[in-house]
Amino acid sequence: MAKKKAEDQPFEKTLWLTADKLRKNIDASEYKHVVLGLIFLKYISDSFEELYAKLIEVKVGFEI
């Protein structure tokens, strides 16, 4: 039986299957620490990007 290509599946299903593969050998109670860490990193990244954009707008000298 041929495997389905990623393009044939909705993004959410592909994401869910990937999460299941990552969690395979980790107990669900431990997996929450991984997920919460990733959520925190996403929050920090978004906050940094927002502050950086404000600094660029004010032209404080942080241009690339």
FINUPA-504210 format. One line per 10 residues: their letters; for each residue x, y, z of N, C-alpha, C, CB. Coordinates in steps of 0.2 Angstrom, whole numbers. Glycine has a CB too. Layout:
% FINUPA-504210
a	X/Y/Z/X/Y/Z/X/Y/Z/X/Y/Z | ...
% end
This chain:
% FINUPA-504210
makkkaedqp	4/-6/0/0/0/0/4/6/0/-5/0/6 | 3/11/-5/7/17/-5/5/22/0/6/20/-12 | 10/25/3/9/31/8/6/37/4/16/32/11 | 2/40/8/-1/46/5/5/52/6/-7/49/9 | 5/56/1/9/62/1/6/67/6/10/65/-6 | 11/71/8/9/76/13/4/81/10/15/80/16 | 4/82/3/0/87/0/-7/85/0/3/89/-7 | -8/78/0/-15/75/-1/-19/76/6/-14/68/-3 | -15/77/11/-19/78/18/-19/85/20/-15/74/23 | -25/87/24/-25/93/27/-19/95/31/-32/94/30
fektlwltad	-17/101/32/-12/103/36/-13/101/43/-11/110/36 | -19/101/46/-20/100/53/-19/92/54/-27/101/55 | -21/88/49/-20/81/50/-12/79/50/-24/77/45 | -9/82/45/-1/81/45/2/83/52/2/85/39 | 0/89/54/3/91/60/1/87/66/0/98/62 | -5/84/66/-7/80/72/-3/73/71/-15/78/71 | -2/70/65/2/64/65/9/65/67/1/62/57 | 12/71/65/19/73/67/19/73/75/21/79/64 | 14/76/78/15/77/85/14/70/88/9/81/88 | 10/65/85/10/58/88/16/55/87/4/55/84
klrknidase	20/56/82/26/53/81/31/55/86/29/54/74 | 31/62/87/36/65/92/34/62/99/35/72/92 | 28/61/101/26/59/107/26/51/109/19/61/109 | 28/48/103/28/41/104/31/37/110/31/38/98 | 37/40/112/40/36/117/40/41/124/47/35/115 | 36/46/124/35/50/130/28/49/133/37/57/128 | 28/48/139/22/48/143/18/55/142/23/47/150 | 12/54/141/8/60/140/9/66/146/0/59/140 | 10/64/152/11/69/157/18/72/156/11/65/164 | 22/69/153/29/72/152/29/76/146/34/67/151
ykhvvlglif	25/74/141/24/78/134/22/85/135/20/74/130 | 17/86/140/15/93/142/20/98/143/10/93/147 | 26/95/146/32/100/147/35/102/141/37/96/152 | 35/97/136/38/99/130/34/104/126/39/93/125 | 27/103/126/23/107/122/22/114/126/16/104/122 | 22/114/132/22/121/136/28/125/135/21/120/143 | 34/121/134/40/125/132/40/128/126/46/120/133 | 37/124/121/37/127/114/32/133/114/34/121/109 | 27/133/117/22/138/118/25/144/121/16/136/122 | 29/143/126/33/149/129/38/152/124/36/146/135
lkyisdsfee	42/148/120/46/150/116/43/154/110/50/144/113 | 37/152/108/33/156/103/31/162/105/27/151/101 | 29/163/112/27/169/115/33/174/115/24/168/122 | 38/171/117/44/176/118/46/178/111/50/172/122 | 46/174/106/48/176/100/44/181/97/48/170/95 | 37/180/98/32/185/95/33/192/99/25/183/96 | 34/192/106/35/198/109/42/201/107/36/196/117 | 47/198/106/53/201/103/52/204/97/59/196/103 | 49/201/92/48/204/85/43/210/86/44/199/81 | 38/210/90/34/216/91/38/222/94/28/215/96
lyaklievkv	42/221/99/47/226/102/52/228/97/50/224/108 | 55/224/93/60/226/88/57/230/83/63/219/85 | 51/228/81/47/232/76/46/240/78/41/229/74 | 44/240/85/43/247/88/49/251/88/40/246/95 | 55/247/90/61/251/90/64/253/83/67/246/93 | 62/249/78/64/251/71/60/257/69/63/245/66 | 53/257/71/49/262/69/51/269/72/42/261/72 | 54/269/78/56/275/82/63/277/79/56/274/89 | 66/272/76/73/273/73/78/275/79/73/279/68 | 79/270/83/83/270/89/90/268/87/81/266/95
gfei	91/266/81/98/264/79/99/256/79/103/267/83 | 93/253/78/93/245/78/92/243/71/88/243/83 | 93/247/66/92/244/60/97/239/58/92/250/54 | 95/234/53/99/229/51/104/232/46/96/223/48
% end
